[in-house]
Amino acid sequence: MSSPLHHRKIKQIVFDLGGSTFQCQVEIFNFVNNTEDGEKIYSMCPDGEDIEETDPNWTFTATFFADWRSTGISDFMMENDGENVAITVEHHPDVPAEHTIWDATVRLKAPGVGGQVKQTERQEVSWQVIGKPTYTRAA
């Protein structure tokens, strides 16, 4: 039996970075699983096929609206450049049946600054995730 089509637009998230919430500055976000497949290994026994383990390799990418106020996300990223910072993304917090929580530690990397005249200033980031994000469902 197949499931009927189900889709949803992302309307809001909760985005906590190092204990401060910045969801209103987020335009795009992604947790990206870059983990390579393990190499197949074989032996001569009847069940002699296995796959070598690999280390998790995740990245968090996002596009933010720049905010250079002293409490803004741009200032936070500059002040914490190179630090390991806790991050929490609550995906679909407005839909109880689909509300999921992603927790991770990222190596913060300050974004570039600048842009085109009369254009909204945005900052794109790509942060290494330390280990693998933790995925849970909201209670």
C-alpha positions in Angstrom: 0.0 0.0 0.0 1.4 3.4 -0.9 1.1 6.5 1.1 -0.7 9.5 -0.4 1.3 12.6 -1.3 2.2 14.7 1.7 4.1 18.0 1.5 4.6 21.1 3.6 6.1 24.6 3.1 8.5 25.7 5.8 6.9 28.7 7.5 8.8 29.0 10.7 11.6 27.4 12.7 13.2 28.0 16.1 16.9 28.6 15.7 19.1 28.8 18.8 22.8 29.5 18.3 24.9 29.4 21.5 21.9 30.3 23.7 20.5 33.1 21.6 17.6 32.8 19.2 18.0 34.2 15.7 15.2 32.5 13.7 14.0 35.9 12.3 17.3 36.3 10.6 17.2 32.9 8.8 16.3 32.8 5.2 17.6 29.3 4.2 19.0 26.5 6.4 20.1 22.9 5.7 21.8 20.1 7.7 23.7 18.3 5.0 24.9 14.7 5.4 28.2 14.4 3.5 29.1 11.1 5.0 30.7 8.8 2.5 29.6 5.3 2.0 31.8 2.7 3.5 33.9 0.4 1.3 32.6 -3.1 0.9 34.9 -5.8 2.1 34.6 -9.5 1.4 35.9 -12.8 2.9 35.6 -16.4 1.9 33.0 -17.4 4.6 29.3 -17.8 3.8 28.4 -14.4 5.2 31.6 -12.8 4.1 30.3 -9.4 3.0 30.5 -6.4 5.2 30.8 -2.6 4.9 33.5 -0.7 6.7 32.4 2.0 9.1 33.0 5.6 8.2 33.0 8.7 10.3 30.0 11.0 10.2 30.6 14.1 8.1 27.8 16.7 8.4 27.6 20.4 7.5 25.2 23.1 8.5 24.6 25.6 5.7 22.4 28.8 6.0 21.7 32.1 4.5 21.0 34.9 7.1 19.8 38.5 6.8 22.8 40.4 8.1 22.4 42.0 11.5 25.3 44.0 12.8 23.7 45.3 16.0 25.6 44.3 19.2 23.0 41.6 19.8 22.7 40.5 16.1 23.7 37.3 14.5 26.5 38.9 12.4 28.1 40.3 15.5 27.7 36.9 17.3 29.4 35.1 14.4 32.3 37.5 14.3 32.8 37.4 18.1 32.8 33.6 18.1 34.7 32.8 14.9 36.5 29.5 15.2 34.6 28.4 18.4 32.6 25.3 18.9 29.0 26.4 19.5 25.8 24.5 20.3 23.0 24.9 17.7 19.4 23.8 17.9 16.9 23.9 15.0 13.3 23.2 15.7 11.8 22.2 12.3 8.0 22.8 11.8 7.4 23.9 15.5 3.9 25.1 14.3 2.9 21.5 13.2 2.8 19.2 16.3 2.8 16.0 14.2 5.9 17.1 12.3 7.8 19.1 15.0 11.3 17.7 15.0 14.4 19.0 16.8 18.0 18.9 15.5 20.8 19.5 18.0 24.5 19.7 17.1 27.8 21.4 17.9 29.2 23.4 15.0 32.6 25.0 14.4 31.5 28.6 13.9 33.1 30.4 11.0 32.5 34.1 10.5 30.8 35.1 7.3 32.0 37.6 4.7 30.6 41.1 4.8 29.3 43.4 2.0 27.1 43.1 -1.0 25.6 45.0 -3.9 24.3 48.6 -3.5 20.6 48.8 -2.7 20.3 45.1 -2.1 19.3 43.5 1.2 22.6 42.3 2.9 22.7 38.5 3.3 25.4 36.2 4.7 25.9 32.6 3.6 27.7 30.2 6.0 28.8 26.6 5.9 29.8 25.2 9.3 31.3 21.9 10.1 29.2 19.8 12.5 31.2 18.1 15.2 30.0 14.4 15.0 26.5 13.9 13.9 23.3 16.0 14.7 20.9 14.5 17.3 17.4 14.1 15.9 14.4 14.0 18.2 10.6 14.5 18.0 9.0 17.2 20.2 7.0 15.8 23.0 
